Amino acid sequence: MQVDGEIDGQTHVDKKLVISESGSIKGDVYAEHFIVNGRFNGICYADKVEILSKGDVEGTIYSDDLSIEAGGRFKGVTASAPEKPVVDLCDIKDTQKNSAERNKAQQSGE
């Protein structure tokens, strides 16, 4: 999938996600291969991340394979990829969020 416009929110792609020079994503990204040549601000979980020469990334990257071309910019932190495959992480995060919301509703008597 290639992003030429703007996305604000969670993006989940099983294979390759590309942000073109004109594209931007703000939010969580889950992908096997993530290529940034536009703007990204958020948290990324990917097996492989490439920041190209026009790429501008701000946030947290969870990956064991990160490359940054000359001219590419990265401001944030990196960490090793979690033990679980990236495509499974999105489901786990959603389950945890839904569980937390149910617990909050039960505590408030809803």
Secondary structure as GFF3:
##gff-version 3
##sequence-region A 1 110
A	DSSP	beta_strand	2	3	.	.	.	ID=ss1
A	DSSP	beta_strand	6	8	.	.	.	ID=ss2
A	DSSP	beta_strand	11	12	.	.	.	ID=ss3
A	DSSP	beta_strand	16	19	.	.	.	ID=ss4
A	DSSP	beta_strand	24	26	.	.	.	ID=ss5
A	DSSP	beta_strand	29	36	.	.	.	ID=ss6
A	DSSP	beta_strand	39	51	.	.	.	ID=ss7
A	DSSP	beta_strand	56	62	.	.	.	ID=ss8
A	DSSP	beta_strand	66	68	.	.	.	ID=ss9
A	DSSP	beta_strand	73	79	.	.	.	ID=ss10
A	DSSP	alpha_helix	86	107	.	.	.	ID=ss11
###
